[in-house]
Amino acid sequence: MKRECFPASWAIILFIFLSLSVSYGQNKHSPASRYPEYDGLVMCGYQGWFRAPEDGANEGWGHYAARGQFDSSHVHLDFWPDVSEYAKTYPTSLTNSDGSTARVFSSVDQATTDLHFSWMREYGIDGVFVQRFYGGLRTKQSRRHSRVVLEHALISSQKYGRALAVMYDLSGLGAEGEDCSPIIQDWKELVDELNITSQPANNYLYHRGKPVVAIWGLGFTDRPYNLHAIGIEKLIDFLKNDPHYGGCAIMLGVPTYFRELDRDCVPDPYLHELMARADIIMPWMVGRFTPLQRDYLEQYHAKVEADIAWCKERQLDYVPCIYPGFSWYNLAKVESHGDAPLNQIPREKGAFYWSEISDAIQSGSRMFYVAMFDEMDEGTAIFKCSNHPPVGPKLSNFEGLPTDHYLWLTGEAGKMLRGEIQFSKQIPNRQMAKSN
Protein backbone atom coordinates (compact mmCIF):
# COMPACT_ATOMS: atom_id res chain seq x y z
CA MET A 1 0.00 0.00 0.00
CA LYS A 2 1.41 3.35 -1.01
CA ARG A 3 1.99 5.83 1.89
CA GLU A 4 1.08 9.50 1.22
CA CYS A 5 3.80 12.01 2.17
CA PHE A 6 3.81 15.77 2.68
CA PRO A 7 6.16 17.62 0.33
CA ALA A 8 9.21 18.96 2.14
CA SER A 9 8.03 22.56 1.68
CA TRP A 10 4.73 21.82 3.44
CA ALA A 11 6.57 20.14 6.29
CA ILE A 12 8.63 23.29 6.78
CA ILE A 13 5.53 25.51 6.75
CA LEU A 14 3.80 23.25 9.26
CA PHE A 15 6.84 23.33 11.54
CA ILE A 16 6.96 27.13 11.46
CA PHE A 17 3.23 27.38 12.13
CA LEU A 18 3.43 25.04 15.11
CA SER A 19 6.47 26.88 16.45
CA LEU A 20 4.69 30.21 16.25
CA SER A 21 1.59 28.74 17.87
CA VAL A 22 3.64 27.40 20.77
CA SER A 23 5.46 30.71 21.11
CA TYR A 24 2.19 32.67 21.13
CA GLY A 25 0.71 30.26 23.64
CA GLN A 26 3.64 30.83 25.99
CA ASN A 27 3.73 34.61 25.81
CA LYS A 28 1.40 36.21 28.34
CA HIS A 29 0.78 39.55 26.60
CA SER A 30 -2.23 40.22 24.43
CA PRO A 31 -1.24 40.17 20.75
CA ALA A 32 -2.84 43.59 20.21
CA SER A 33 -3.69 46.82 22.00
CA ARG A 34 -5.98 49.76 21.46
CA TYR A 35 -2.73 51.74 21.51
CA PRO A 36 -0.46 49.75 19.15
CA GLU A 37 2.01 52.60 18.53
CA TYR A 38 3.50 55.43 20.56
CA ASP A 39 3.68 57.53 17.38
CA GLY A 40 1.19 60.39 17.49
CA LEU A 41 0.56 60.13 21.23
CA VAL A 42 1.13 62.44 24.17
CA MET A 43 1.96 60.44 27.30
CA CYS A 44 2.57 61.96 30.72
CA GLY A 45 4.61 60.82 33.67
CA TYR A 46 2.37 59.96 36.63
CA GLN A 47 4.00 60.00 40.07
CA GLY A 48 1.00 59.07 42.20
CA TRP A 49 3.06 59.65 45.35
CA PHE A 50 1.02 62.10 47.42
CA ARG A 51 -0.24 60.72 50.74
CA ALA A 52 -2.24 61.82 53.80
CA PRO A 53 -2.08 60.38 57.33
CA GLU A 54 -5.68 59.15 57.25
CA ASP A 55 -5.69 57.53 53.79
CA GLY A 56 -4.73 54.06 55.03
CA ALA A 57 -1.29 53.96 53.40
CA ASN A 58 0.54 54.66 56.69
CA GLU A 59 2.98 57.01 54.96
CA GLY A 60 2.07 60.28 56.68
CA TRP A 61 2.14 63.40 54.55
CA GLY A 62 3.99 61.70 51.70
CA HIS A 63 5.48 64.31 49.34
CA TYR A 64 3.31 67.02 50.85
CA ALA A 65 5.46 67.88 53.85
CA ALA A 66 8.57 66.78 55.69
CA ARG A 67 8.92 65.03 59.06
CA GLY A 68 5.16 64.74 59.54
CA GLN A 69 4.67 68.49 59.99
CA PHE A 70 2.38 70.16 57.48
CA ASP A 71 3.20 73.81 58.15
CA SER A 72 4.95 76.67 56.39
CA SER A 73 8.39 75.45 57.47
CA HIS A 74 7.94 71.87 56.27
CA VAL A 75 5.74 72.03 53.17
CA HIS A 76 7.28 70.34 50.08
CA LEU A 77 5.02 71.82 47.43
CA ASP A 78 5.56 74.79 45.16
CA PHE A 79 2.04 74.48 43.71
CA TRP A 80 -1.18 73.70 45.53
CA PRO A 81 -3.81 71.37 44.04
CA ASP A 82 -7.21 72.66 43.03
CA VAL A 83 -9.29 70.18 45.05
CA SER A 84 -12.73 71.50 44.12
CA GLU A 85 -13.60 68.37 42.10
CA TYR A 86 -12.16 65.65 44.35
CA ALA A 87 -14.60 63.26 46.01
CA LYS A 88 -12.29 62.76 48.97
CA THR A 89 -9.89 65.28 50.55
CA TYR A 90 -7.97 65.64 53.79
CA PRO A 91 -7.58 68.63 56.14
CA THR A 92 -4.17 70.22 56.71
CA SER A 93 -2.95 72.61 59.40
CA LEU A 94 -2.83 75.44 56.84
CA THR A 95 -5.67 77.86 56.18
CA ASN A 96 -6.99 79.61 53.11
CA SER A 97 -7.30 83.38 52.86
CA ASP A 98 -10.97 83.17 53.88
CA GLY A 99 -10.04 81.32 57.08
CA SER A 100 -11.21 77.89 55.91
CA THR A 101 -9.02 74.80 56.29
CA ALA A 102 -6.77 74.05 53.32
CA ARG A 103 -7.33 70.51 52.06
CA VAL A 104 -5.43 68.11 49.79
CA PHE A 105 -6.06 64.78 48.02
CA SER A 106 -4.33 61.43 48.43
CA SER A 107 -3.03 59.50 45.44
CA VAL A 108 -3.97 56.16 47.00
CA ASP A 109 -7.71 56.84 46.74
CA GLN A 110 -9.36 55.26 43.71
CA ALA A 111 -11.52 58.36 43.37
CA THR A 112 -8.39 60.50 42.91
CA THR A 113 -7.01 58.35 40.11
CA ASP A 114 -10.44 58.17 38.52
CA LEU A 115 -10.74 61.96 38.45
CA HIS A 116 -7.28 62.32 36.91
CA PHE A 117 -8.06 59.85 34.14
CA SER A 118 -11.40 61.57 33.50
CA TRP A 119 -9.43 64.79 32.93
CA MET A 120 -7.16 62.97 30.49
CA ARG A 121 -10.16 61.90 28.43
CA GLU A 122 -11.83 65.31 28.68
CA TYR A 123 -8.78 67.19 27.41
CA GLY A 124 -7.55 64.61 24.90
CA ILE A 125 -4.41 63.45 26.71
CA ASP A 126 -3.60 59.93 25.55
CA GLY A 127 -2.36 58.38 28.80
CA VAL A 128 0.38 58.01 31.38
CA PHE A 129 3.48 56.13 32.38
CA VAL A 130 2.88 55.13 36.01
CA GLN A 131 6.12 55.35 38.00
CA ARG A 132 7.41 52.26 39.82
CA PHE A 133 10.29 53.33 42.08
CA TYR A 134 13.06 50.87 42.94
CA GLY A 135 12.70 51.64 46.64
CA GLY A 136 9.27 50.04 46.66
CA LEU A 137 10.27 46.86 44.82
CA ARG A 138 12.69 45.12 47.19
CA THR A 139 10.25 42.63 48.72
CA LYS A 140 6.99 41.02 47.66
CA GLN A 141 5.20 42.87 50.44
CA SER A 142 6.61 46.25 49.39
CA ARG A 143 5.83 45.55 45.74
CA ARG A 144 2.19 44.84 46.56
CA HIS A 145 1.97 47.89 48.82
CA SER A 146 3.50 50.21 46.23
CA ARG A 147 1.33 49.08 43.32
CA VAL A 148 -1.98 50.36 44.72
CA VAL A 149 -1.89 53.45 42.51
CA LEU A 150 -1.02 51.32 39.48
CA GLU A 151 -3.97 49.02 40.24
CA HIS A 152 -6.27 52.02 40.38
CA ALA A 153 -4.78 53.43 37.18
CA LEU A 154 -5.42 50.14 35.42
CA ILE A 155 -9.10 50.32 36.39
CA SER A 156 -9.40 53.97 35.36
CA SER A 157 -7.58 53.42 32.07
CA GLN A 158 -10.25 50.86 31.19
CA LYS A 159 -13.07 53.16 32.27
CA TYR A 160 -11.85 56.18 30.32
CA GLY A 161 -10.06 54.48 27.42
CA ARG A 162 -6.63 55.94 28.21
CA ALA A 163 -3.25 54.36 27.47
CA LEU A 164 -1.19 53.01 30.35
CA ALA A 165 2.44 51.90 30.65
CA VAL A 166 4.90 51.14 33.44
CA MET A 167 8.05 53.17 34.02
CA TYR A 168 10.64 51.69 36.36
CA ASP A 169 12.56 54.50 38.05
CA LEU A 170 15.93 53.38 39.41
CA SER A 171 15.84 56.09 42.10
CA GLY A 172 16.55 54.35 45.39
CA LEU A 173 18.91 51.75 43.93
CA GLY A 174 21.93 51.59 46.23
CA ALA A 175 25.58 52.02 45.36
CA GLU A 176 26.43 48.43 46.26
CA GLY A 177 24.75 45.08 46.90
CA GLU A 178 21.66 45.66 44.78
CA ASP A 179 20.71 45.00 41.19
CA CYS A 180 17.69 45.02 38.87
CA SER A 181 16.40 41.58 39.91
CA PRO A 182 13.44 43.02 41.88
CA ILE A 183 12.26 44.72 38.68
CA ILE A 184 12.20 41.38 36.87
CA GLN A 185 10.13 39.88 39.66
CA ASP A 186 7.80 42.86 39.76
CA TRP A 187 7.10 42.68 36.03
CA LYS A 188 6.25 38.98 36.36
CA GLU A 189 3.81 39.79 39.15
CA LEU A 190 2.20 42.65 37.22
CA VAL A 191 1.71 40.40 34.19
CA ASP A 192 0.48 37.38 36.17
CA GLU A 193 -1.52 38.99 38.98
CA LEU A 194 -2.80 42.22 37.42
CA ASN A 195 -2.93 40.98 33.80
CA ILE A 196 -1.52 44.40 33.03
CA THR A 197 -0.87 43.61 29.35
CA SER A 198 -3.84 41.33 28.79
CA GLN A 199 -6.97 43.12 29.97
CA PRO A 200 -10.16 42.28 28.02
CA ALA A 201 -9.97 45.76 26.52
CA ASN A 202 -6.20 46.11 26.35
CA ASN A 203 -5.17 49.75 26.79
CA TYR A 204 -1.55 49.01 27.63
CA LEU A 205 0.75 51.14 25.47
CA TYR A 206 2.44 49.17 22.67
CA HIS A 207 5.05 50.33 20.19
CA ARG A 208 5.69 48.52 16.94
CA GLY A 209 3.25 45.94 18.26
CA LYS A 210 5.08 45.32 21.56
CA PRO A 211 4.22 46.37 25.16
CA VAL A 212 6.35 49.34 26.23
CA VAL A 213 8.33 49.10 29.46
CA ALA A 214 10.35 52.17 30.44
CA ILE A 215 13.50 52.16 32.56
CA TRP A 216 14.50 55.58 33.85
CA GLY A 217 17.79 56.64 35.41
CA LEU A 218 20.65 55.29 33.29
CA GLY A 219 23.83 57.32 32.96
CA PHE A 220 23.12 60.23 35.31
CA THR A 221 26.12 61.64 37.17
CA ASP A 222 24.16 62.13 40.41
CA ARG A 223 23.26 58.45 40.77
CA PRO A 224 25.23 56.27 43.22
CA TYR A 225 25.01 53.01 41.27
CA ASN A 226 27.52 51.71 38.73
CA LEU A 227 25.90 50.88 35.39
CA HIS A 228 28.22 47.89 34.99
CA ALA A 229 27.21 46.33 38.31
CA ILE A 230 23.39 46.49 38.48
CA GLY A 231 22.44 43.74 36.03
CA ILE A 232 20.83 46.10 33.55
CA GLU A 233 21.76 43.90 30.58
CA LYS A 234 20.01 40.96 32.24
CA LEU A 235 16.90 43.10 32.78
CA ILE A 236 16.81 44.30 29.17
CA ASP A 237 17.37 40.77 27.87
CA PHE A 238 14.53 39.49 30.09
CA LEU A 239 12.08 42.15 28.93
CA LYS A 240 12.94 41.61 25.28
CA ASN A 241 13.51 37.87 25.04
CA ASP A 242 11.86 35.95 27.88
CA PRO A 243 9.40 33.48 26.26
CA HIS A 244 6.65 34.23 28.80
CA TYR A 245 7.11 37.84 29.92
CA GLY A 246 9.30 39.28 27.16
CA GLY A 247 8.62 40.56 23.69
CA CYS A 248 8.55 44.12 25.06
CA ALA A 249 9.69 47.42 23.57
CA ILE A 250 12.18 49.12 25.89
CA MET A 251 12.19 52.87 26.51
CA LEU A 252 15.27 54.20 28.32
CA GLY A 253 15.28 57.45 30.30
CA VAL A 254 18.76 58.91 29.91
CA PRO A 255 20.49 62.26 30.57
CA THR A 256 20.03 65.26 28.30
CA TYR A 257 23.61 65.08 27.06
CA PHE A 258 23.63 61.36 26.36
CA ARG A 259 25.16 61.78 22.90
CA GLU A 260 28.13 63.74 24.16
CA LEU A 261 28.54 61.65 27.35
CA ASP A 262 29.08 65.00 29.07
CA ARG A 263 27.65 67.42 31.63
CA ASP A 264 24.72 65.57 33.26
CA CYS A 265 25.86 62.24 31.76
CA VAL A 266 28.57 59.82 32.88
CA PRO A 267 31.52 59.74 30.42
CA ASP A 268 31.11 56.01 29.80
CA PRO A 269 30.54 54.58 26.28
CA TYR A 270 28.86 51.59 27.92
CA LEU A 271 25.72 53.75 28.11
CA HIS A 272 25.60 53.80 24.31
CA GLU A 273 25.93 50.00 24.24
CA LEU A 274 22.90 49.72 26.52
CA MET A 275 20.94 52.23 24.47
CA ALA A 276 21.61 50.18 21.31
CA ARG A 277 19.56 47.36 22.88
CA ALA A 278 16.53 49.61 23.46
CA ASP A 279 13.70 50.68 21.17
CA ILE A 280 12.92 54.23 22.34
CA ILE A 281 15.20 56.87 23.87
CA MET A 282 13.83 59.59 26.15
CA PRO A 283 16.35 62.15 27.42
CA TRP A 284 15.37 63.87 30.68
CA MET A 285 15.37 67.61 29.96
CA VAL A 286 13.66 69.07 33.04
CA GLY A 287 15.74 71.94 34.34
CA ARG A 288 18.09 71.99 31.35
CA PHE A 289 16.39 74.70 29.30
CA THR A 290 14.81 77.91 30.53
CA PRO A 291 13.27 81.02 28.93
CA LEU A 292 15.68 83.04 31.08
CA GLN A 293 18.36 82.08 28.53
CA ARG A 294 18.18 84.34 25.51
CA ASP A 295 18.89 81.56 22.99
CA TYR A 296 17.14 78.67 24.75
CA LEU A 297 14.85 77.99 21.79
CA GLU A 298 17.78 77.64 19.41
CA GLN A 299 19.55 75.35 21.88
CA TYR A 300 16.48 73.21 22.43
CA HIS A 301 15.70 72.95 18.72
CA ALA A 302 19.28 72.00 17.86
CA LYS A 303 19.39 69.46 20.68
CA VAL A 304 16.21 67.64 19.69
CA GLU A 305 17.06 67.69 15.99
CA ALA A 306 20.53 66.24 16.60
CA ASP A 307 19.16 63.65 19.04
CA ILE A 308 16.63 62.44 16.47
CA ALA A 309 19.33 62.14 13.81
CA TRP A 310 21.62 60.23 16.19
CA CYS A 311 18.84 57.81 17.11
CA LYS A 312 17.73 57.36 13.51
CA GLU A 313 21.25 56.33 12.51
CA ARG A 314 21.04 53.58 15.12
CA GLN A 315 17.47 52.54 14.27
CA LEU A 316 16.15 53.85 17.56
CA ASP A 317 12.97 55.86 18.08
CA TYR A 318 13.12 59.10 20.04
CA VAL A 319 10.65 60.84 22.32
CA PRO A 320 11.40 64.34 23.64
CA CYS A 321 10.70 65.25 27.24
CA ILE A 322 8.65 68.45 27.50
CA TYR A 323 7.69 70.29 30.69
CA PRO A 324 5.73 73.46 31.53
CA GLY A 325 8.27 74.96 33.95
CA PHE A 326 10.23 74.06 37.05
CA SER A 327 10.16 75.16 40.68
CA TRP A 328 11.37 73.47 43.86
CA TYR A 329 11.82 76.35 46.25
CA ASN A 330 10.15 74.59 49.21
CA LEU A 331 11.54 71.14 48.47
CA ALA A 332 15.08 72.48 48.22
CA LYS A 333 14.66 74.45 51.44
CA VAL A 334 13.24 71.54 53.42
CA GLU A 335 15.56 68.85 52.07
CA SER A 336 18.70 71.03 52.33
CA HIS A 337 19.36 71.13 48.61
CA GLY A 338 20.33 74.76 49.00
CA ASP A 339 18.51 77.92 48.01
CA ALA A 340 16.37 77.79 44.89
CA PRO A 341 14.15 80.59 43.60
CA LEU A 342 10.41 80.14 43.29
CA ASN A 343 9.56 79.59 39.60
CA GLN A 344 13.18 78.88 38.76
CA ILE A 345 12.07 78.09 35.20
CA PRO A 346 9.05 80.38 34.73
CA ARG A 347 6.00 79.10 32.88
CA GLU A 348 5.21 82.42 31.16
CA LYS A 349 1.53 81.47 31.10
CA GLY A 350 2.27 78.43 28.95
CA ALA A 351 4.51 80.16 26.40
CA PHE A 352 7.60 78.21 27.51
CA TYR A 353 5.70 74.90 27.31
CA TRP A 354 4.33 75.67 23.86
CA SER A 355 7.73 76.71 22.55
CA GLU A 356 9.08 73.25 23.45
CA ILE A 357 6.06 71.57 21.87
CA SER A 358 6.26 73.47 18.59
CA ASP A 359 10.05 73.22 18.33
CA ALA A 360 10.01 69.48 19.01
CA ILE A 361 7.43 68.96 16.26
CA GLN A 362 9.37 71.19 13.90
CA SER A 363 12.49 69.14 14.67
CA GLY A 364 10.76 65.94 13.60
CA SER A 365 9.35 64.52 16.85
CA ARG A 366 6.46 62.08 16.42
CA MET A 367 5.54 61.52 20.09
CA PHE A 368 5.81 63.31 23.45
CA TYR A 369 6.64 62.50 27.05
CA VAL A 370 5.27 65.20 29.37
CA ALA A 371 6.98 65.71 32.73
CA MET A 372 4.74 65.49 34.69
CA PHE A 373 1.00 65.08 35.16
CA ASP A 374 0.93 65.50 38.94
CA GLU A 375 4.37 66.66 40.11
CA MET A 376 3.75 69.61 42.45
CA ASP A 377 6.92 69.50 44.55
CA GLU A 378 9.14 70.14 41.51
CA GLY A 379 6.62 72.48 39.94
CA THR A 380 6.10 70.57 36.68
CA ALA A 381 2.45 69.55 37.19
CA ILE A 382 0.04 70.05 34.30
CA PHE A 383 -3.08 69.01 36.23
CA LYS A 384 -5.36 71.49 37.99
CA CYS A 385 -3.51 73.68 40.49
CA SER A 386 -4.95 76.54 42.50
CA ASN A 387 -4.51 80.23 41.87
CA HIS A 388 -5.38 80.78 45.54
CA PRO A 389 -3.03 78.61 47.63
CA PRO A 390 -3.20 78.72 51.44
CA VAL A 391 -1.60 81.56 53.37
CA GLY A 392 1.76 81.11 55.05
CA PRO A 393 4.08 79.11 52.81
CA LYS A 394 5.61 80.67 49.72
CA LEU A 395 3.74 79.04 46.83
CA SER A 396 3.29 79.60 43.12
CA ASN A 397 0.10 79.57 41.02
CA PHE A 398 -1.12 79.54 37.42
CA GLU A 399 -0.81 83.31 37.04
CA GLY A 400 -4.58 83.84 37.05
CA LEU A 401 -5.16 81.39 34.20
CA PRO A 402 -7.90 78.73 34.43
CA THR A 403 -6.74 75.83 36.57
CA ASP A 404 -7.13 73.50 33.57
CA HIS A 405 -4.94 75.65 31.31
CA TYR A 406 -2.07 73.17 31.02
CA LEU A 407 -4.37 70.18 30.58
CA TRP A 408 -5.96 72.03 27.67
CA LEU A 409 -2.58 72.99 26.17
CA THR A 410 -1.41 69.38 26.40
CA GLY A 411 -4.48 68.24 24.51
CA GLU A 412 -3.81 70.87 21.85
CA ALA A 413 -0.21 69.61 21.62
CA GLY A 414 -1.52 66.17 20.71
CA LYS A 415 -3.76 67.61 18.03
CA MET A 416 -0.89 69.56 16.48
CA LEU A 417 1.42 66.56 16.72
CA ARG A 418 -1.09 64.48 14.71
CA GLY A 419 -1.84 67.26 12.22
CA GLU A 420 -5.43 67.70 13.45
CA ILE A 421 -4.87 71.43 13.85
CA GLN A 422 -2.54 73.72 11.95
CA PHE A 423 1.05 73.92 13.12
CA SER A 424 1.84 77.16 14.92
CA LYS A 425 4.71 78.41 17.02
CA GLN A 426 2.28 80.86 18.59
CA ILE A 427 0.56 79.57 21.74
CA PRO A 428 -3.08 78.86 20.86
CA ASN A 429 -5.85 81.17 21.96
CA ARG A 430 -8.49 79.20 23.83
CA GLN A 431 -11.37 81.51 22.97
CA MET A 432 -10.52 81.40 19.27
CA ALA A 433 -10.19 77.61 19.43
CA LYS A 434 -13.70 77.37 20.92
CA SER A 435 -15.19 79.50 18.15
CA ASN A 436 -13.64 77.44 15.33
KAJO-V769362 format. One record per residue. N is the residue number from 1. PHI is phi in whole degrees, 0 to 359 (* if undefined). BURIAL is + if it has 24 or more other C-alpha atoms within 12 Angstrom, else -. Layout:
# KAJO-V769362
n	phi	burial
N	PHI	BURIAL
N	PHI	BURIAL
This chain:
# KAJO-V769362
n	phi	burial
1	*	-
2	282	-
3	267	-
4	284	-
5	233	-
6	286	-
7	299	-
8	304	-
9	297	-
10	292	-
11	297	-
12	294	-
13	298	-
14	297	-
15	298	-
16	296	-
17	299	-
18	295	-
19	296	-
20	293	-
21	295	-
22	295	-
23	298	-
24	296	-
25	296	-
26	279	-
27	289	+
28	265	+
29	271	+
30	298	+
31	289	+
32	215	+
33	219	+
34	295	+
35	239	+
36	283	+
37	220	+
38	284	+
39	309	+
40	83	+
41	250	+
42	248	+
43	249	+
44	247	+
45	283	+
46	233	+
47	285	+
48	60	+
49	246	+
50	272	+
51	227	+
52	228	+
53	303	+
54	257	-
55	268	+
56	91	-
57	276	+
58	59	-
59	239	+
60	63	+
61	271	+
62	303	+
63	66	+
64	267	+
65	205	+
66	263	+
67	54	-
68	72	-
69	245	-
70	268	+
71	220	+
72	300	+
73	274	+
74	236	+
75	296	+
76	268	+
77	283	+
78	251	+
79	233	+
80	246	+
81	290	+
82	279	+
83	260	+
84	295	-
85	253	-
86	282	+
87	287	-
88	223	+
89	224	+
90	230	+
91	285	-
92	245	+
93	275	+
94	270	+
95	235	-
96	278	-
97	297	-
98	272	-
99	92	-
100	285	-
101	286	-
102	284	+
103	238	+
104	224	+
105	260	+
106	240	+
107	289	+
108	276	+
109	278	+
110	303	+
111	297	+
112	294	+
113	300	+
114	299	+
115	297	+
116	299	+
117	290	+
118	294	+
119	296	+
120	303	+
121	294	+
122	300	-
123	259	+
124	79	+
125	270	+
126	289	+
127	167	+
128	219	+
129	266	+
130	276	+
131	286	+
132	236	+
133	275	+
134	305	+
135	301	+
136	261	+
137	247	+
138	291	+
139	232	-
140	299	-
141	297	-
142	291	-
143	295	+
144	295	+
145	297	-
146	277	+
147	262	+
148	302	+
149	295	+
150	297	+
151	300	+
152	294	+
153	296	+
154	297	+
155	296	+
156	291	+
157	295	+
158	292	+
159	295	-
160	250	+
161	64	+
162	257	+
163	285	+
164	220	+
165	211	+
166	258	+
167	240	+
168	273	+
169	260	+
170	284	+
171	304	+
172	105	+
173	292	+
174	285	-
175	290	-
176	216	-
177	78	-
178	225	+
179	217	+
180	273	+
181	304	+
182	300	+
183	292	+
184	301	+
185	295	+
186	297	+
187	298	+
188	301	+
189	293	+
190	295	+
191	288	+
192	281	-
193	266	-
194	260	+
195	52	+
196	296	+
197	252	+
198	216	+
199	293	+
200	307	-
201	251	+
202	280	+
203	257	+
204	294	+
205	291	+
206	249	+
207	215	+
208	55	-
209	81	-
210	235	+
211	298	+
212	272	+
213	236	+
214	260	+
215	235	+
216	249	+
217	116	+
218	262	+
219	92	+
220	280	+
221	290	-
222	267	-
223	262	+
224	281	-
225	276	+
226	266	+
227	306	+
228	284	-
229	243	-
230	251	+
231	69	+
232	290	+
233	296	+
234	297	+
235	296	+
236	298	+
237	298	-
238	299	+
239	294	+
240	268	+
241	238	-
242	300	-
243	294	-
244	260	-
245	248	+
246	270	+
247	73	+
248	264	+
249	266	+
250	259	+
251	250	+
252	253	+
253	267	+
254	234	+
255	293	+
256	303	+
257	260	+
258	294	+
259	295	+
260	279	-
261	52	-
262	216	-
263	58	-
264	275	+
265	242	+
266	296	+
267	277	-
268	232	-
269	300	-
270	301	-
271	301	+
272	294	+
273	297	-
274	294	+
275	297	+
276	296	+
277	270	+
278	269	+
279	243	+
280	228	+
281	246	+
282	232	+
283	281	+
284	280	+
285	246	+
286	300	+
287	87	+
288	269	+
289	231	+
290	214	+
291	293	+
292	287	-
293	271	-
294	299	-
295	253	-
296	297	-
297	296	+
298	296	-
299	295	+
300	296	+
301	301	+
302	296	-
303	295	+
304	296	+
305	298	+
306	291	+
307	298	+
308	299	+
309	297	-
310	299	-
311	293	+
312	298	-
313	301	-
314	255	-
315	57	-
316	246	+
317	272	+
318	226	+
319	233	+
320	283	+
321	265	+
322	241	+
323	210	+
324	279	+
325	164	+
326	207	+
327	198	+
328	222	+
329	303	+
330	287	+
331	299	+
332	296	+
333	294	+
334	288	+
335	266	-
336	60	-
337	275	-
338	98	-
339	281	-
340	220	-
341	288	-
342	294	+
343	58	+
344	304	+
345	244	+
346	294	+
347	281	+
348	53	+
349	56	+
350	98	+
351	294	+
352	296	+
353	301	+
354	292	+
355	295	+
356	294	+
357	302	+
358	293	+
359	292	+
360	294	+
361	295	+
362	298	+
363	279	+
364	111	+
365	292	+
366	245	+
367	204	+
368	230	+
369	241	+
370	263	+
371	251	+
372	223	+
373	289	+
374	229	+
375	270	+
376	268	+
377	276	+
378	243	+
379	64	+
380	249	+
381	297	+
382	254	+
383	283	+
384	290	+
385	239	+
386	279	+
387	272	+
388	229	+
389	292	+
390	296	+
391	281	-
392	114	-
393	289	+
394	276	+
395	229	+
396	264	+
397	205	+
398	267	+
399	56	-
400	81	-
401	284	-
402	305	-
403	293	+
404	261	+
405	303	+
406	280	+
407	296	+
408	296	+
409	299	+
410	294	+
411	297	+
412	294	+
413	300	+
414	297	+
415	297	+
416	291	+
417	301	+
418	271	-
419	78	-
420	279	-
421	231	-
422	293	-
423	295	+
424	207	-
425	278	-
426	275	-
427	302	+
428	293	+
429	265	-
430	294	-
431	293	-
432	293	-
433	296	-
434	293	-
435	281	-
436	275	-
